[in-house]
């Protein structure tokens, strides 16, 4: 299993998650709620973890099916959406 490629991919996923966490932080700021700090802190932690995972050098950039399934296990929908469910 290509753990370096998986960690690189997980870095991208965490960056996207950090970007999406900025939306509720912005909404909380607009409505003057006090929970915007938690959203911002979580987004910063996701971005930092994504940066660390992304900096791991990749030797082979080819992903095999077992690597794709391992990356898919990290999807929050747990295979309930058509994109993450295994092919029949």
HUWO-V261910 format. One record per residue. N is the residue number from 1. SS is DSSP state (H for helix, E for strand, L for the rest). OMEGA is omega in radians with two decimals (999 if undefined). D_FIRST is the distance of its C-alpha to the first C-alpha in Angstrom with 1 decimal. Layout:
n: {N | N}
ss: {SS | SS}
omega: {OMEGA | OMEGA}
d_first: {D_FIRST | D_FIRST}
This chain:
n: {1 | 2 | 3 | 4 | 5 | 6 | 7 | 8 | 9 | 10 | 11 | 12 | 13 | 14 | 15 | 16 | 17 | 18 | 19 | 20 | 21 | 22 | 23 | 24 | 25 | 26 | 27 | 28 | 29 | 30 | 31 | 32 | 33 | 34 | 35 | 36 | 37 | 38 | 39 | 40 | 41 | 42 | 43 | 44 | 45 | 46 | 47 | 48 | 49 | 50 | 51 | 52 | 53 | 54 | 55 | 56 | 57 | 58 | 59 | 60 | 61 | 62 | 63 | 64 | 65 | 66 | 67 | 68 | 69 | 70 | 71 | 72 | 73 | 74 | 75 | 76 | 77 | 78 | 79 | 80 | 81 | 82 | 83 | 84 | 85 | 86 | 87 | 88}
ss: {L | L | H | H | H | H | H | H | H | H | H | H | H | H | H | H | H | H | H | H | H | H | H | H | H | H | H | H | H | H | L | L | L | L | L | H | H | H | H | H | H | H | H | H | H | H | H | H | H | H | H | H | H | H | L | L | L | L | L | L | L | L | L | L | H | H | H | H | H | H | H | H | L | L | L | L | L | L | L | L | L | L | L | L | L | L | L | L}
omega: {-3.07 | -3.07 | 3.13 | 3.11 | 3.10 | 3.12 | 3.08 | 3.12 | 3.11 | 3.05 | 3.08 | -3.12 | 3.12 | 3.06 | 3.12 | 3.11 | 3.10 | 3.10 | 3.11 | 3.08 | 3.08 | 3.12 | 3.09 | 3.07 | 3.10 | 3.11 | 3.12 | 3.09 | -3.13 | -3.12 | 3.08 | 3.06 | -3.08 | -3.06 | -3.10 | -3.14 | 3.14 | 3.11 | -3.14 | 3.11 | 3.12 | 3.10 | 3.12 | 3.10 | 3.09 | 3.13 | 3.13 | 3.11 | 3.10 | 3.11 | 3.13 | 3.14 | -3.12 | -3.10 | 3.09 | -3.08 | -3.13 | 3.12 | 3.12 | -3.08 | -3.13 | -3.14 | 3.09 | -3.06 | -3.13 | 3.08 | 3.12 | 3.10 | 3.10 | 3.08 | 3.12 | 3.10 | -3.14 | 3.14 | -3.09 | -3.13 | 3.07 | 3.04 | -3.12 | 3.13 | -3.11 | -3.10 | -3.07 | -3.10 | -3.14 | 3.13 | -3.13 | 999}
d_first: {0.0 | 3.8 | 5.9 | 8.9 | 9.0 | 8.7 | 11.4 | 13.3 | 13.5 | 14.5 | 17.1 | 18.6 | 18.7 | 20.5 | 22.9 | 23.8 | 24.4 | 26.5 | 28.5 | 29.2 | 30.3 | 33.0 | 34.7 | 35.8 | 36.7 | 38.9 | 40.4 | 41.2 | 42.9 | 44.9 | 46.2 | 46.9 | 44.7 | 43.6 | 40.0 | 38.8 | 37.9 | 35.2 | 33.6 | 33.9 | 32.4 | 29.4 | 28.9 | 29.2 | 26.7 | 24.1 | 24.9 | 24.6 | 21.2 | 20.0 | 21.5 | 19.9 | 16.4 | 17.3 | 18.6 | 15.3 | 15.1 | 12.5 | 12.2 | 10.8 | 12.0 | 10.9 | 8.9 | 8.2 | 9.7 | 7.2 | 6.2 | 10.0 | 10.8 | 9.1 | 11.1 | 13.9 | 14.2 | 15.5 | 18.2 | 21.6 | 22.9 | 20.5 | 20.5 | 24.3 | 24.5 | 24.3 | 21.6 | 19.2 | 20.3 | 18.6 | 20.4 | 23.1}
